[in-house]
């Protein structure tokens, strides 16, 4: 269950938000309101991708990631620079567990610098905090 403590920790750092139990899911809900949830989707997909041990599965997952997020005009294209994109294109011949690392770092920085501060200021986050604070107050009064 989502706790006030967890939600308050998210304001300490982007790292705390993205590595907490419910943070990525809540952050994704917020990003959907901004129409920029491809960033968190890509970041989470990269985290899962790094854990793949089978070369066959890695290759097929790398292709899916490439088609969904990296190739120009991809359905959920992420904002990375062309040198990084070119390296990934080369890496697609023999995908390794690190072939998306540079792109993932860039997307992490985009989120940390751009959407994370907006998230903390948003009505979305403020309402969530207030509803949990009210729940805490109600439970201590009973």
C-alpha positions in Angstrom: 0.0 0.0 0.0 1.3 3.5 -0.9 2.4 5.3 2.2 2.8 9.0 2.9 6.4 8.4 3.8 7.2 6.9 0.4 5.4 9.8 -1.4 7.3 12.4 0.7 10.6 10.6 -0.1 10.0 11.2 -3.8 10.6 14.9 -3.3 14.1 14.3 -2.0 15.5 13.0 -5.3 14.5 11.7 -8.7 16.5 8.5 -7.8 14.2 7.9 -4.8 11.1 8.3 -7.0 12.3 6.0 -9.8 13.6 3.3 -7.5 10.7 3.2 -5.0 8.0 0.6 -5.1 5.1 2.7 -6.4 7.1 5.7 -7.7 7.6 4.6 -11.4 3.9 3.7 -11.7 2.6 7.0 -10.2 5.2 9.0 -12.2 4.0 7.3 -15.4 0.4 8.3 -14.6 1.6 11.9 -14.3 3.7 11.7 -17.5 0.6 10.4 -19.3 -1.1 13.7 -18.4 1.8 15.5 -20.1 1.8 13.1 -23.1 5.4 12.1 -22.3 5.2 8.7 -20.8 7.4 7.2 -23.5 10.4 8.3 -21.4 9.5 6.3 -18.3 8.4 3.4 -20.5 11.7 3.4 -22.3 13.7 3.7 -19.0 11.8 0.8 -17.4 12.1 -1.3 -20.5 15.9 -0.7 -20.4 16.0 -1.8 -16.8 14.2 -5.0 -17.7 16.3 -5.5 -20.8 19.6 -5.4 -18.8 18.4 -8.5 -16.8 17.9 -10.7 -19.9 20.4 -13.5 -19.9 19.4 -15.4 -23.1 21.1 -14.0 -26.2 18.1 -14.9 -28.3 15.6 -13.1 -26.1 18.0 -10.2 -25.8 18.2 -9.8 -29.6 14.4 -10.0 -30.0 13.8 -7.5 -27.1 16.5 -5.2 -28.5 14.7 -5.1 -31.8 11.4 -4.4 -30.1 13.0 -1.6 -28.1 14.6 -0.2 -31.2 11.3 -0.3 -33.2 9.3 1.2 -30.4 11.6 4.0 -29.1 14.8 4.6 -31.1 14.2 4.4 -34.8 13.1 7.7 -36.4 9.3 8.0 -36.4 9.0 5.2 -33.8 5.6 5.1 -32.2 7.0 6.2 -28.8 10.2 7.8 -30.1 12.4 9.2 -27.3 14.5 12.3 -27.6 18.1 11.3 -28.0 20.9 12.8 -30.1 21.9 11.3 -33.5 25.4 10.1 -32.4 23.8 8.0 -29.7 21.1 6.8 -32.1 23.8 5.8 -34.6 25.7 3.8 -32.0 22.5 1.9 -31.1 21.9 1.2 -34.8 25.4 -0.3 -35.0 24.7 -2.3 -31.8 21.6 -3.9 -33.2 23.8 -6.3 -35.2 24.9 -7.9 -31.9 22.9 -6.5 -29.0 24.6 -6.6 -25.7 23.1 -5.8 -22.3 24.6 -2.3 -22.4 23.6 -1.3 -25.9 20.9 1.1 -24.7 22.8 2.4 -21.6 23.8 5.8 -23.2 20.2 6.4 -24.4 18.8 5.4 -21.0 21.1 7.9 -19.3 20.0 10.7 -21.6 16.3 9.9 -21.0 17.0 9.7 -17.2 18.5 13.2 -17.3 15.6 14.5 -19.4 13.1 13.2 -16.8 15.3 14.4 -13.8 15.7 17.9 -15.3 12.4 18.5 -17.0 9.4 16.4 -16.0 10.5 15.5 -12.4 10.5 19.2 -11.1 7.1 19.7 -12.8 5.8 16.5 -11.2 6.7 17.8 -7.7 4.9 21.1 -8.4 1.9 19.5 -10.1 -1.6 19.3 -8.7 -1.3 15.6 -9.4 1.5 15.1 -6.8 0.1 17.7 -4.3 -3.3 16.0 -4.3 -1.7 12.6 -3.7 0.3 14.0 -0.8 -2.7 15.7 0.7 -5.0 12.7 0.4 -2.4 10.6 2.2 -1.8 13.2 4.9 -5.6 13.3 5.5 -5.7 9.5 5.7 -2.8 9.6 8.3 -4.6 12.3 10.3 -7.9 10.3 10.2 -6.2 7.1 11.3 -4.4 8.8 14.2 -7.6 10.4 15.4 -9.4 7.0 15.5 
